[in-house]
Amino acid sequence: MDKRTFIIPGAAVVVLAAGYFGLGAYAASQNEKQLEDWLYDHELDGLLRWDSISASPFSNGYTLHGVSISGKDRFKGLDIDVDSIRLADLADERDFKSIRLELRGIRPAGSERGPAAALYELLHESGRQELEPFDLSLSGHYDAEDKQASLNLSFDIPQLFVGEGQLQLNNARNLDRELESLGASAAQAALLGPLGLFALAESIGNLQGVELGESGFSLRDNGYFKRLDALNQRYAYPLEPGKASAEEQRQRLAEHEQRQWQQQCLKTWERAYKDAEEACDNWWRARHGQSQGIRLSIEPEGRVRLSDLDEIKRNPERAERLLARLNLSLDTL
């Protein structure tokens, strides 16, 4: 057989591969320039640093590798390192906006805990010390013509939780401008505490006409609830020598605590929520490591505005009607 039958296809593969990676390098350089311009225009050029960038010429997205986020000014304290940040599904049209953001290998920079301080507290109270690198994904879509928006969130934090959330919004007018303001207010609330909540409350008020669609959130135990319950039973329950074995006393005290908690839970929610007894039981089981986790589902029957949610605690009678409209369920995983 003629050697050229092997050489020619082989050469074609090399040329195609070189062209593909060449296009990828070109796409990456273009994306890097656009990102640098965007950061500069929004006065964020000192916030983000990366070692390298890669992109596929046939996909709408790119990946930053070896990322460092150094907070300053309004983002002071936000100091983290990230193995990679993937941006995809990018669209910024007049009537349609979309983005998917995937962060892999998130960890505090240096000795500062920054925004991860709350995670360290959860680890410590459940008998762990070190925070392992964790992952976070966020995606959003907004269709101005259909007045619909969706937001999806997921995270995987070793030794704590795995979470997933979906939020659907209807009758969303000018949501791109409102969410830009809301995002800034949320950052202020996170960094300034109670003072920042005033700005956040004002921004949420501007969304009062937006309606809630089918939504949900799930939290899967990554060991936190089981460890915490075991520690509480071992150290929080007072034992009486000579009455019964330690295991029997702990079991009896745990059952007594459960009955008291469920009675209080029912007292709070039974008027407003028809499935309160089942929901209270499912939440108790999840938070004491007796199930894999918990899921909250919402399938509104009728119109439910975001501003209506503020009525749940302020107006018990209206809360009953609102919860019925929400058609929510709280189930174990």
Summary of the structure (lengths in Angstrom):
residues: 333
radius of gyration: 25.4
end to end distance: 62.0
largest distance: 92.9
contacts: 913
relative contact order: 0.07
helix: 45%
strand: 28%
